[in-house]
Amino acid sequence: MKTPNWIKGLVLACATAMVGQAAEAEPVRVFAAASLQGPLDAVAATWDGAVVISYGGSGAMARQISQGAPADAVILANAEWADWLAERGIGAAPPHALLSNALVVVGPIGAPPLPEVTTDDLLDRLGGGRLAMGQHMSVPAGIYARAWLDRVGAWDALRPQLAETDNVRAALALVARGEVPLGIVYASDAVASADVAVLFEVPTDAHPTVVYPGLALSPEGTAFLDHVAARIDTFVAAGFRAP
């Protein structure tokens, strides 16, 4: 028996609707610097749809994307890594600055502040312990930290006492757990933890400007980064700065 046209039309309409729903359910995939965890989660919760965020070190994520890791957008903590991706033809548009930040030296709650920072000041406060910071060759917070330590002439003396981590939140955790007496992290990281105290605010002119560039890899990624840019206040409240 021949199937009536109206039934064929109904089946086609249902199939089309199911395909449309499946497409709508596809989450936006975002790679983001570990220091963004918290406020970026809050902003993603206001997105009209599902968002899957992978946090990590900027250098590691840039390499993963260059090797084909699926993502719609990436927000790094260093312009050089974003430019590195763009130079390889990766991205729907050139990267653009979304946020900024600052470096601070943190220690355990109750530790006295560091009124000034010299090599001797840091070595005395470490007392034979280690200074936590991101990897100085690949993690942006570590790159900025090394630039500052070089500026004050402390890098060579402190290098044997570093505890370098693959992202800045791991460095923060070492201080928060009392495993090291000092760490160099972002100001926003210090705001995110109730278990550390800011002992010294690093002058922003003592290292390259901290910039968080966003790079869209798909139309969905472009829309999501626009959504993030429209909610900068959420990040400022968490210790970040406008670009």
C-alpha distance (Angstrom), angle and dihedral (degrees) to the residues before:
residue distance angle dihedral
M1 . . .
K2 3.77 . .
T3 3.82 114.8 .
P4 3.82 111.3 -118.5
N5 3.77 115.3 -112.1
W6 3.78 92.4 -122.2
I7 3.82 90.6 59.8
K8 3.79 90.7 48.8
G9 3.79 88.8 51.1
L10 3.80 91.9 49.4
V11 3.80 92.3 50.3
L12 3.81 91.1 48.4
A13 3.80 91.8 48.7
C14 3.81 91.7 50.1
A15 3.79 91.7 48.2
T16 3.79 91.2 49.2
A17 3.79 91.0 49.2
M18 3.80 91.5 50.0
V19 3.80 91.5 50.4
G20 3.80 89.9 48.8
Q21 3.80 91.4 49.9
A22 3.79 91.1 49.1
A23 3.78 90.4 51.8
E24 3.80 91.3 48.6
A25 3.80 90.5 50.3
E26 3.81 92.8 56.3
P27 3.83 104.9 110.3
V28 3.77 124.8 -130.2
R29 3.81 106.4 -111.1
V30 3.80 115.0 -142.7
F31 3.81 131.0 -177.4
A32 3.81 111.1 -158.1
A33 3.79 140.4 176.6
A34 3.80 111.5 -97.0
S35 3.81 91.7 -120.0
L36 3.82 89.6 66.8
Q37 3.79 93.7 64.3
G38 3.78 110.0 120.4
P39 3.80 105.5 26.3
L40 3.81 92.3 44.8
D41 3.80 89.0 51.8
A42 3.81 88.6 52.7
V43 3.80 92.2 49.7
A44 3.81 91.8 46.2
A45 3.81 89.0 54.2
T46 3.82 88.5 63.2
W47 3.82 92.5 53.1
D48 3.79 114.9 109.1
G49 3.78 96.2 -119.1
A50 3.78 142.3 17.9
V51 3.80 121.3 -46.8
V52 3.80 126.0 -168.8
I53 3.81 113.0 -162.9
S54 3.80 124.3 -166.8
Y55 3.82 112.8 -163.8
G56 3.79 125.4 -159.4
G57 3.77 147.6 111.0
S58 3.80 114.3 -36.3
G59 3.80 95.2 -129.1
A60 3.79 93.8 49.9
M61 3.80 92.4 47.7
A62 3.79 93.4 47.5
R63 3.80 89.7 53.7
Q64 3.81 91.6 47.3
I65 3.80 91.6 52.6
S66 3.80 91.5 47.0
Q67 3.81 87.1 55.2
G68 3.78 92.8 53.7
A69 3.80 105.8 -89.8
P70 3.84 106.3 162.8
A71 3.80 114.0 -110.1
D72 3.80 138.9 144.7
A73 3.79 96.5 -156.1
V74 3.77 140.4 3.8
I75 3.81 129.5 -157.7
L76 3.79 113.0 -165.8
A77 3.79 132.2 -176.6
N78 3.78 95.6 -130.7
A79 3.80 131.0 55.9
E80 3.81 93.0 -148.2
W81 3.81 92.9 63.4
A82 3.82 90.8 48.0
D83 3.80 90.4 49.4
W84 3.82 89.0 47.6
L85 3.82 88.9 58.9
A86 3.80 93.2 44.3
E87 3.82 90.8 51.4
R88 3.80 87.4 58.5
G89 3.77 91.5 55.5
I90 3.79 93.7 -104.1
G91 3.79 116.4 142.4
A92 3.79 139.3 52.8
A93 3.83 90.0 -117.5
P94 3.81 137.3 1.8
P95 3.83 115.1 -71.6
H96 3.80 116.4 -97.0
A97 3.81 132.6 -162.7
L98 3.80 115.1 -99.5
L99 3.81 103.6 166.6
S100 3.78 146.1 1.6
N101 3.81 134.5 -150.6
A102 3.80 143.6 -177.4
L103 3.80 136.0 -127.9
V104 3.80 124.7 -114.7
V105 3.78 135.6 178.9
V106 3.80 110.8 -126.2
G107 3.77 134.3 -167.8
P108 3.80 137.5 170.1
I109 3.80 120.6 -58.3
G110 3.80 109.3 -81.6
A111 3.80 96.0 26.5
P112 3.82 111.8 135.4
P113 3.81 116.4 -109.6
L114 3.78 122.7 -102.9
P115 3.82 105.2 -119.4
E116 3.80 89.8 -166.3
V117 3.78 135.1 0.7
T118 3.77 125.4 -127.5
T119 3.79 130.3 149.7
D120 3.81 90.4 -98.2
D121 3.82 92.3 48.1
L122 3.80 91.6 54.4
L123 3.81 95.2 43.2
D124 3.80 91.5 48.6
R125 3.80 91.8 50.1
L126 3.81 92.0 46.7
G127 3.79 90.5 53.1
G128 3.78 91.7 -165.3
G129 3.82 92.8 -41.8
R130 3.79 126.8 114.1
L131 3.79 134.7 -91.9
A132 3.83 112.1 -131.5
M133 3.80 119.1 -142.6
G134 3.79 140.2 137.3
Q135 3.79 120.4 -79.6
H136 3.79 104.2 -74.1
M137 3.81 94.0 -141.2
S138 3.82 100.7 49.7
V139 3.82 114.8 6.7
P140 3.82 110.3 83.2
A141 3.81 94.5 -140.5
G142 3.80 87.9 52.8
I143 3.80 92.3 47.6
Y144 3.81 90.6 52.0
A145 3.82 91.3 44.3
R146 3.78 92.6 52.9
A147 3.80 90.8 49.4
W148 3.80 89.5 54.6
L149 3.82 94.4 45.0
D150 3.80 88.7 49.9
R151 3.79 89.2 50.3
V152 3.83 92.7 55.4
G153 3.82 92.6 41.4
A154 3.80 94.9 -115.1
W155 3.82 102.4 111.4
D156 3.81 100.0 91.3
A157 3.80 93.8 46.5
L158 3.80 94.9 45.6
R159 3.79 100.2 41.4
P160 3.85 94.4 86.8
Q161 3.80 89.1 54.5
L162 3.80 99.2 50.1
A163 3.79 125.1 121.5
E164 3.80 100.2 -159.0
T165 3.81 119.8 -165.0
D166 3.80 135.4 -166.9
N167 3.82 92.3 -117.0
V168 3.78 136.7 16.1
R169 3.81 95.7 -112.6
A170 3.81 88.9 60.7
A171 3.81 88.9 55.1
L172 3.80 89.3 49.8
A173 3.81 90.3 51.1
L174 3.81 91.9 54.8
V175 3.80 89.8 58.1
A176 3.81 94.1 41.5
R177 3.82 90.9 53.6
G178 3.80 92.1 48.4
E179 3.80 93.3 -116.7
V180 3.82 92.6 126.5
P181 3.80 130.4 24.3
L182 3.81 97.2 -135.7
G183 3.79 140.3 25.7
I184 3.79 137.7 179.4
V185 3.80 111.1 -137.8
Y186 3.79 140.4 143.6
A187 3.80 120.9 -74.2
S188 3.80 88.2 -117.9
D189 3.81 90.5 56.8
A190 3.78 90.4 55.8
V191 3.81 89.6 51.5
A192 3.81 89.5 51.1
S193 3.82 94.6 56.6
A194 3.79 127.3 64.1
D195 3.80 90.2 -169.3
V196 3.81 99.6 69.4
A197 3.78 135.8 60.0
V198 3.80 127.6 -146.6
L199 3.79 107.2 -117.3
F200 3.80 99.4 173.4
E201 3.80 136.4 10.2
V202 3.79 110.6 -140.9
P203 3.83 111.9 -134.0
T204 3.79 108.6 -108.8
D205 3.80 91.3 -134.1
A206 3.82 91.4 58.9
H207 3.80 94.3 76.9
P208 3.83 138.5 19.1
T209 3.80 114.2 -65.7
V210 3.79 112.3 -86.6
V211 3.81 106.8 -121.6
Y212 3.81 130.3 175.4
P213 3.81 107.5 -154.3
G214 3.79 121.0 -165.8
L215 3.79 120.2 -145.0
A216 3.81 120.7 -168.6
L217 3.79 117.4 -149.0
S218 3.81 97.7 -178.8
P219 3.84 139.5 16.7
E220 3.82 88.2 -97.0
G221 3.78 89.0 53.2
T222 3.80 91.2 51.4
A223 3.80 90.6 53.2
F224 3.80 91.9 48.0
L225 3.81 93.5 50.6
D226 3.82 88.9 50.1
H227 3.80 86.6 53.0
V228 3.81 90.4 52.0
A229 3.82 92.7 47.7
A230 3.80 90.3 53.7
R231 3.82 90.8 56.8
I232 3.78 102.4 51.2
D233 3.83 90.1 132.4
T234 3.81 89.2 71.1
F235 3.80 90.0 58.4
V236 3.80 94.7 42.9
A237 3.81 88.9 54.6
A238 3.81 87.3 54.7
G239 3.80 94.3 54.8
F240 3.81 101.3 -88.6
R241 3.78 124.7 122.2
A242 3.76 133.5 -132.4
P243 3.83 111.9 -100.3
